[in-house]
Amino acid sequence: MVLLDACLFALFGFLSLLFLSSSFNNQATFKQSDVDVLFPTPISPKLVMLFRMVRDSFFSFLLPLIMLGVLWRPAGPSLALIFKNLPNPASANYIFRVGPIAYFLMAIGLTAFSYGLGLFLNRPTGAMDRVRKISGWAFTAAFALFGVWVYTQFQKGATVETFVSITQNTPLRIVLLPGWAAASLTSAPLSGNLVAGLLSLGTLVLVIFGGIGLAMSQTGWFYEQTALRVETTRKARDVQTRGDIYAAYAARAQAGSFKTRRSKWLNRLRPRRTWGLIWKEAVLAVRTGSMTFIFLGLFAIGIGSVAGMVAKDARNAPSFLPVLFLSLIAFFVSANLSQIGFLETLRRVDLLKPLPFPPWKTVLAEVLGKALIGLLPLLLGVAPILIMAPTAWVNTLGAFITALSLMVLLCSVNFLMIVMFPDIDDPTQRGFRGLMSLLGLIIFLAPSGLLFAFLIYMEVPGIIAAFPVLVMNLGLGAVAAYFAGQLYAGFNPSE
């Protein structure tokens, strides 16, 4: 019975933690039509909020309800055998009846609490912005400390007794009081403890009334915050549809949710001529692309770790193995950077065309700027391979050279396809550009791919095979940049 209680508390505690983690955002989801039609009506905001809370609780109840319908009858006899040593083994089937009820009551209370706390923390004032950030960091720190505590407990002994002792920790149960009450209510029919079941039910009812009371006290901010969120979402969707990533950053900066980052050593540089365009791409990346680079860096580290483990475990790992993994990183990074920057390049045509450069050189500088930015994720992908398989450093160096030249070629082809079909608002052009991008990649990548395969077949070392592939990729990239420059010269955004 103790182990069952521990498992139930772990389950309901985890679910209550998920509800609490979403309390730092406004939980109301409305459309523009609701703001235009529903909000001006004489219907009380309290009634609208109450309806939304009940609806959200019901939706969160659907998954357990489906599991109940599927597992109720098949699992009943099995649970009866498992629970035969309990005080009331005949009540084993009640776990499927009382458990969903306990979860539904907990969901209603925590959903209402999330609505109320979310509305309180998201008030459009500067002081509440600081409070919300501090609360979010405090919750994250508490969760991290809890993880460290659990880890230290299991380090003493990874046993069932350790798991039970963790779940029976009194401060933990007080913090996760709704989960504790739901677990106790679920196990009450099995333990035969009617008093504990009634106390748990009363606790869940108090949580519901407390959550609803907190939510109702914030209804004065309900319509205002929801309308602001709908408008922000609409603008973000419009910007995403147009592909205007810098407009999205400008909107976030105006809302106070984004701060530009400056790199002093980068800003002190004073490059001239074509290098100035490449420097400009680096500055924009440092100021606006922090989250993108974090995501790309984590992706590169993950792929590099897999490559390192494969190269470490295989005694006779093929020399082209690092090339495959690093090429995957190059393909993913170039695709993301191209979509972010090249559409913006077309919007800056009035600024770039008057510069004293031929069109193909302007395009080439834009392409090299993207490749320079992608150098950092590529290095992050190389690092795990060298750490986990240091003996493969020669092949890894050749793979890095190949992947870097591949990134230049991919960026050139992507720019060519974008300038061929520049209208982002036209769904026909967007679909056709996707098909032509695939065809263009096949045409431009086939020569260097066949050359690399031939060199590997002839057992040429990877570091030596990298240089002919490097020359071919850069040459094909220059060709793609030249044709893209010709199209860019005649490009007119007003047409």
Stockholm file with secondary structure:
# STOCKHOLM 1.0

chainA/1-495         MVLLDACLFALFGFLSLLFLSSSFNNQATFKQSDVDVLFPTPISPKLVMLFRMVRDSFFSFLLPLIMLGVLWRPAGPSLALIFKNLPNPASANYIFRVGPIAYFLMAIGLTAFSYGLGLFLNRPTGAMDRVRKISGWAFTAAFALFGVWVYTQFQKGATVETFVSITQNTPLRIVLLPGWAAASLTSAPLSGNLVAGLLSLGTLVLVIFGGIGLAMSQTGWFYEQTALRVETTRKARDVQTRGDIYAAYAARAQAGSFKTRRSKWLNRLRPRRTWGLIWKEAVLAVRTGSMTFIFLGLFAIGIGSVAGMVAKDARNAPSFLPVLFLSLIAFFVSANLSQIGFLETLRRVDLLKPLPFPPWKTVLAEVLGKALIGLLPLLLGVAPILIMAPTAWVNTLGAFITALSLMVLLCSVNFLMIVMFPDIDDPTQRGFRGLMSLLGLIIFLAPSGLLFAFLIYMEVPGIIAAFPVLVMNLGLGAVAAYFAGQLYAGFNPSE
#=GR chainA/1-495 SS CHHHHHHHHHHHHHHHHHHHHTTTSCCCCCCHHIIIIITTSSSCHHHHHHHHHHHHHHHHHHHHHHHHHHHHHHHHHHHHHHTTTSSCGGGGGGHHHHHHHHHHHHHHHHHHHHHHHHHHHTCSSHHHHHHHHHHHHHHHHHHHHHHHHHHHHHHHCCSHHHHHHHHTCHHHHHHTHHHHHHHHHHHHHHHTCHHHHHHHHHHHHHHHHHHHHHHHHTGGGHHHHHHHHHHHHHHHHHHHHHTCHHHHHHHHHHTTSCCCCCCHHHHTCCCCTHHHHHHHHHHHHHHHCHHHHHHHHHHHHHHHHHHHHHHHHCTTCCTTHHHHHHHHHHHHHHHHHHHHHHHHHHHTHHHHTTSSSCHHHHHHHHHHHHHHHTHHHHHHHHHHHHHHCGGGHHHHHHHHHHHHHHHHHHHHHHHHHHHHSCCTTCHHHHHHHHHHHHHHHHHHHHHHHHHHHHHHHTTCCHHHHHHHHHHHHHHHHHHHHHHHHHHHHTCCTTC
#=GC SS_cons         CHHHHHHHHHHHHHHHHHHHHTTTSCCCCCCHHIIIIITTSSSCHHHHHHHHHHHHHHHHHHHHHHHHHHHHHHHHHHHHHHTTTSSCGGGGGGHHHHHHHHHHHHHHHHHHHHHHHHHHHTCSSHHHHHHHHHHHHHHHHHHHHHHHHHHHHHHHCCSHHHHHHHHTCHHHHHHTHHHHHHHHHHHHHHHTCHHHHHHHHHHHHHHHHHHHHHHHHTGGGHHHHHHHHHHHHHHHHHHHHHTCHHHHHHHHHHTTSCCCCCCHHHHTCCCCTHHHHHHHHHHHHHHHCHHHHHHHHHHHHHHHHHHHHHHHHCTTCCTTHHHHHHHHHHHHHHHHHHHHHHHHHHHTHHHHTTSSSCHHHHHHHHHHHHHHHTHHHHHHHHHHHHHHCGGGHHHHHHHHHHHHHHHHHHHHHHHHHHHHSCCTTCHHHHHHHHHHHHHHHHHHHHHHHHHHHHHHHTTCCHHHHHHHHHHHHHHHHHHHHHHHHHHHHTCCTTC
//
